[in-house]
Amino acid sequence: MAKTSTKVAVSIPGDLYQAVEQARKKSGKSRSAVLQTAIRHWLKQQELASLIRDYEAGYRRKPESRREVKAAEAAAVRLFSATDW
């Protein structure tokens, strides 16, 4: 089955348009390909930011105990003492 696409009209400032045009011409990509790449990147960054917020919220709900911190410190000391600097 063929993929369908939807045309979208957007307005962007002239200086941004010129920068995109210059970069896309250097890359040899179509305007659509450049914008699709940019949108995919933005969506991925939004997903990553959401995961980070979830991680931080979980850490605030249940931070490391003193015992866990001491264990991590001991492991770091063992690891770094075994490394030639």
C-alpha positions, -999 to +999 in steps of 0.1 A: +000+000+000+014+034-009+020+060+017-002+090+016+010+125+023-008+157+033+001+191+021+005+217+048+009+254+044+030+271+071+043+306+076+079+312+087+100+343+090+119+352+059+153+348+075+144+313+086+132+305+052+164+317+036+185+297+061+165+265+053+168+271+016+205+276+018+211+245+039+188+223+018+204+234-014+238+224+000+225+191+011+207+184-022+175+175-004+140+186-012+122+212+010+098+185+021+126+161+030+143+188+051+111+197+069+101+161+075+135+155+091+132+186+113+097+176+124+108+140+132+138+154+152+115+177+171+091+149+179+119+127+191+132+155+213+097+160+228+095+123+236+130+124+252+120+155+273+089+137+285+110+106+295+134+128+314+105+146+332+091+112+342+125+100+354+130+132+375+095+130+390+101+094+399+134+103+415+118+131+435+091+106+447+117+080+457+153+094+460+183+072+468+187+060+503+219+067+523+227+030+520+224+032+482+245+063+480+272+047+501+271+015+479+275+037+448+304+056+463+322+023+473+317+009+438+331+041+422+362+040+445+368+004+436+364+011+399+386+042+398+413+027+420+416-002+396+422+022+366+456+035+357+456+072+355 
